[in-house]
């Protein structure tokens, strides 16, 4: 193919991948497994060994089957290169999110457990591969199986600990601290293994002196660049900020990651190591949070593509073959056992009993993103073939899927996990319902910033589930945001501190709200809205159903009228939760009245009590006081209820109905209508005439 055809094929492939990974990720989250597994499985399904290999017009060998296989990679070199950018972005963001203070603060406990788990896993993985491949311990293939066994992903562990209210338990704190150390340790081991593999491939053999030299070089390059980056981090950030605009310096920060990634690759180390160092260097600067936010879009685009491409390189026929299933099963079993024993034995020496040690070991079992990246590096370099790659995919899938059950089993064992009693070990949940997902998010962001200002180590464990942990000295607690709910789990001893922190956050936000009220006049804004002419979306009036229209409301007060309008919807099965909807409408009305001009009132609310936007209409002969803009009594009422979390036509309907009811003729026809059917027709015909 020429360059135009190659580009067109790549663009088409990316379009298919984007739809596949979104569907796979959503399906995975729905059944309670990490989105990355759904993206990986989506890649397997659409890959060249499955649906992607079926002939299509213009693609006789399938959409994803490359013309020439490069180093055994089953996707085109263009698509693989594109996905590699995702791996670089992933490790750059991981470096940015690494809490260096937490790493140093808990380096003893986390380091001992992390090193134990890594060493046991490496040796176990290498020896397992040596047995099945009948190869030496230092064989490059065995070394890769060893390093692949070390990587840990604790996103699932954090979720289970949160659900069981064990995030701030001694085991929970230790697992999460060890996970931070494990990230750094895995990068160092990978750097050393890549150096040894290069030496073995170049000379055909390796000596103890050669290993020591390679290890010193790999560790020296990593440590040297990391030290330089951290020492000069503020100056680097200052240089990046010379390019004004947060998007500009954020993109240049990513450019720095690309530069280091390329330099590390040229030195015989992996690109991802350079990317991680770049992120780690900027992690303690004032631009770190901004860069994370600005890079989120690129992350969501490139990283799922990377996982899909990893899945596409899995040979479906081989992954279910007897040799792969046997090798993969044994390798997975030893990967689980090695991580448990490697972490549990050091934990026993750090004051945990066998229950606590078992919990820590099982919490470190899941493998994830880094394992897939390392596997891709091994496949691209020719060290691993498709069969070995399938073994690694099986190990990643099974350790991730089995981890929740293993950890839950260990947590169900009654009794403390420490050798000596821990004061106030029992966790206490604190719940706040702020009635709005937006307000809850604002509270969480303010709280986390206040904690950072107090020198807390704040660690985000699972972005999709709003799960974070904060710790400082002997204070440790987890923070969970779910919709409008904010849940904090802490020990009894820390209750006064948590309640004081939340009180200060709420007071601070109330001060902001008061300032906002002083700067705006809601009455003036309502009047301006009522007097503006605007366009009308005719289709939106299909939401008005004659079954939810009343020509004779009985209420004599604002609250009674609202109750009648909500009941119209409830009687026709339009609501999931009548009490919640009514409460939300009344709460919205308390903030600022929805009485407009010329006898019109538009009460409304967003709520979890409905799945889609619903409307009810009512007419009150003689009208009532609804605190309208012009002081007149309100006679025509249109209630709009929309879902809180899903896409709706809330603003479109409010804007359209406001414009329509400015017409005096329309209002008169509604007031004189005899039946609900007539009112429905008045709205739709009037909207149709205006649109025309």
C-alpha positions, -999 to +999 in steps of 0.1 A: +000+000+000+011+036-006+012+061+021-023+074+015-038+039+016-018+031+048-030+063+065-066+056+054-064+021+068-049+034+101-077+060+105-103+033+099-087+009+123-086+036+150-123+044+145-132+008+150-109+005+181-124+035+198-160+021+196-148-013+207-128-001+237-156+021+249-181-007+247-157-032+263-148-008+291-185+000+298-194-037+298-165-045+322-175-018+347-211-030+346-201-065+358-177-052+383-143-058+368-117-032+357-123-014+325-088-023+313-099-060+311-129-050+290-106-030+266-082-059+264-110-084+256-124-060+230-090-060+213-090-098+213-124-099+197-117-074+169-081-085+164-066-102+133-069-137+150-107-132+154-132-108+138-105-085+125-092-113+102-125-117+083-123-105+047-140-072+039-144-051+008-110-034+003-094-056+030-093-091+016-073-104+046-093-085+072-093-050+086-065-056+111-043-082+094-011-065+083+005-073+049+038-082+066+043-094+102+071-075+119+089-094+147+058-116+150+036-087+159+001-093+145-008-057+138+007-031+115+038-013+125+018+020+122-009+008+146+017-006+170+036+027+170+004+046+177-004+024+206+031+028+220+024+065+224-004+053+248+020+033+268+043+064+272+014+086+283+002+059+308+036+058+325+040+096+324+007+100+342+017+072+366+048+091+375+029+124+379+005+106+403+033+090+424+033+105+458+070+108+464+065+119+500+044+089+507+071+067+491+097+082+514+075+083+544+066+046+542+098+034+525+107+010+553+074-010+556+065-006+519+100-012+508+105-045+527+071-059+516+075-046+481+110-061+477+099-094+492+070-097+468+090-086+438+119-110+445+097-140+452+076-133+421+106-127+399+123-159+409+091-179+408+082-166+373+117-172+360+119-207+374+084-216+361+094-205+326+128-223+329+109-256+336+084-253+308+109-240+282+138-262+294+160-232+295+185-216+318+176-191+345+193-163+326+176-171+293+160-138+281+126-154+278+127-166+314+139-132+326+109-116+310+085-141+326+102-132+359+098-094+356+063-098+343+054-116+375+065-087+397+041-060+385+012-052+409-020-032+402-039-024+433-069-006+419-091-036+426-076-041+460-084-005+469-120-009+458-124-041+480-108-024+510-131+006+506-162-016+503-152-035+535-142-003+553-106-015+557-087+013+537-074+028+569-067-005+587-031-015+593-033-040+564-049-015+541-024+013+548+005-012+544-008-026+511-012+009+496+022+020+508+038-011+494+020-005+461+036+029+457+071+013+463+062-015+440+056+009+411+092+023+414+107-011+421+091-026+390+105+001+368+140-005+382+138-043+377+126-038+342+156-015+334+180-041+348+164-071+329+163-052+296+201-045+300+208-082+308+186-093+278+205-070+255+239-084+268+227-120+264+214-114+229+246-096+219+272-120+234+253-152+238+263-154+275+265-135+307+288-135+337+283-123+373+305-093+365+284-086+334+252-087+354+266-064+380+277-040+353+244-040+336+225-036+369+247-007+379+243+010+345+205+005+344+200+016+380+225+045+376+207+059+345+173+056+362+185+071+395+206+097+378+179+111+356+154+108+385+177+127+409+184+155+383+147+157+376+137+160+412+165+184+421+157+208+392+119+201+392+109+236+401+132+251+375+118+227+349+083+236+358+092+273+357+107+269+322+075+251+310+054+279+325+072+305+303+049+292+276+018+309+289-015+289+291-021+257+310-026+237+278+007+249+264+029+240+293+010+207+298+017+196+263+053+206+267+055+185+298+043+156+277+069+166+251+095+163+279+082+128+286+086+119+249+122+132+249+132+112+279+114+081+266+134+083+233+167+089+252+161+059+275+152+037+245+184+047+228+203+037+259+188+002+257+161+008+283+124+010+277+106+041+266+082+037+295+110+041+320+119+075+306+083+085+306+079+075+342+110+095+353+096+126+335+063+123+354+080+115+387+102+146+383+072+169+380+051+151+406+059+175+434+056+207+414+027+232+413+019+222+377+014+185+384-023+186+390-029+210+361-009+187+337-029+157+349-062+175+342-051+187+308-037+154+297-068+135+307-083+137+272-052+124+256-050+096+282-086+085+276-079+084+238-045+068+236-043+044+266-074+023+257-060+020+222-028+006+237-048-021+257-069-030+226-037-034+205-023-057+232-055-078+230-053-078+192-019-096+194-034-125+213-038-156+190-073-168+200-065-203+187-033-206+208-047-191+240-071-220+243-046-246+232-035-273+257+001-262+261-008-225+267-036-234+292-012-257+311+017-233+311-006-203+318-024-221+346+008-231+364+024-197+358-007-180+372-008-202+402+029-196+411+025-159+404-003-158+430+015-179+455+048-161+451+032-127+456+013-138+487+043-155+503+068-128+492+047-101+509+034-121+538+067-132+553+081-097+556+048-086+570+051-111+598+084-095+607+068-060+607+043-067+635+015-085+616+001-119+626-007-146+600-041-131+593-028-097+586+001-111+565-023-132+545-044-101+538-014-080+527-002-108+504-036-113+488-040-076+484-008-075+462-019-103+439-035-084+409-014-076+378-025-051+353-013-022+331+024-025+336+025-062+330+008-057+297+033-030+287+062-052+296+047-081+276+043-058+246+080-048+249+090-085+250+069-093+220+082-064+200+118-072+208+113-108+196+121-123+230+085-135+234+064-152+207+027-152+204+023-183+224+042-169+254+023-136+250-009-156+254+004-172+286+010-137+300-024-125+290-040-154+308-019-146+340-030-110+339-067-118+334-068-145+361-048-127+388-071-097+383-103-117+383-093-139+413-080-111+434-113-098+448-123-133+459-090-140+476-089-106+494-126-109+505-118-144+518-089-132+539-109-102+552-137-125+563-114-143+587-123-129+621-098-112+643-071-085+642-043-087+617-016-073+640+004-091+667-003-063+692-037-047+696-040-014+677-059+014+694-092+023+678-087-002+650-125-003+643-134+019+614-164+043+615-182+055+584-193+091+581-218+100+554-229+133+539-255+137+512-251+170+495-281+165+472-261+172+441-232+154+424-217+188+415-217+200+451-202+167+463-174+171+438-168+206+449-166+195+486-142+167+477-119+189+457-118+215+485-112+189+512-084+173+493-067+206+487-070+215+524-055+182+534-026+187+510-021+222+526-019+204+560+009+182+546-013+151+542-002+125+517-033+122+494-033+092+472-060+087+444-066+049+442-094+047+417-105+077+397-135+060+382-150+053+416-139+085+433-117+067+458-088+084+476-068+079+508-052+106+530-027+099+557-003+119+580+015+105+610-010+084+629-041+098+610-054+078+581-087+077+564-103+069+530-126+092+511-152+080+486-175+101+464-205+084+449-230+107+432-241+132+457-228+112+486-194+118+503-183+089+526-153+091+548-141+060+567-118+066+597-110+053+631-128+065+662-098+084+674-097+104+642-134+114+643-128+149+658-103+157+631-124+146+602-155+164+614-135+196+620-120+193+585-155+188+569-169+217+589-142+240+577-148+230+541-185+236+543-180+270+560-155+279+533-179+269+505-208+288+522-186+319+522-181+315+485-218+311+479-225+342+500-200+361+479-217+348+447-251+359+459-238+394+466-225+396+431-257+386+414-294+395+416-316+364+408-347+385+404-331+407+377-318+376+359-353+360+360-367+392+345-341+393+318-348+356+309-386+363+307-381+392+284-357+376+259-368+363+226-353+329+217-355+300+194-378+271+200-371+234+196-404+220+182-395+184+188-391+190+225-428+196+229-434+159+223-426+156+261-460+171+269-485+143+274-522+150+278-523+123+305-502+146+327-522+178+321-548+193+344-572+222+335-584+227+370-557+226+397-571+228+433-542+240+453-542+274+470-505+276+479-473+272+460-465+239+478-500+225+471-497+234+434-463+217+432-477+186+450-505+183+424-482+187+395-458+160+408-488+137+415-499+140+379-466+124+369-467+098+397-502+087+388-491+079+352-460+060+364-435+086+352-415+087+385-392+062+401-393+079+435-422+103+442-409+115+476-374+123+462-388+142+432-412+163+454-384+171+479-360+181+451-386+204+434-394+221+467-357+225+475-352+241+442-381+265+448-367+275+481-335+288+465-352+311+440-389+312+430-397+300+395-426+324+390-420+343+358-441+370+342-477+372+328-491+345+351-466+318+342-446+297+366-420+270+356-411+249+387-384+224+378-356+202+393-330+177+384-332+145+404-324+109+407-361+102+409-365+099+371-347+082+342-357+108+316-372+143+313-409+144+321-434+173+320-467+181+337-489+211+330-516+226+351-540+256+350-553+273+382-584+295+376-579+328+394-542+321+401-521+320+433-492+340+446-460+323+432-436+352+440-434+360+403-411+386+387-439+411+379-459+404+412-489+390+393-506+358+404-495+327+385-522+307+365-502+285+341-478+260+356-454+238+337-433+214+358-401+200+343-383+171+360-350+158+345-325+131+355-295+143+375-268+121+360-279+114+324-283+134+293-316+153+293-335+181+275-339+201+307-324+234+296-338+231+260-373+226+273-371+255+298-358+278+272-384+268+246-414+269+270-403+304+283-402+317+247-435+301+238-455+314+268-444+350+262-471+349+234-503+363+249-525+344+224-510+311+235-516+319+272-552+328+265-559+296+246-544+276+274-565+294+300-597+288+280-590+252+271-617+228+283-597+195+282-561+183+286-561+173+249-568+209+239-538+222+260-515+196+244-526+207+210-522+244+218-486+239+228-477+218+198-495+240+172-481+272+186-446+258+186-450+246+150-462+280+138-432+298+155-407+274+140-422+278+106 
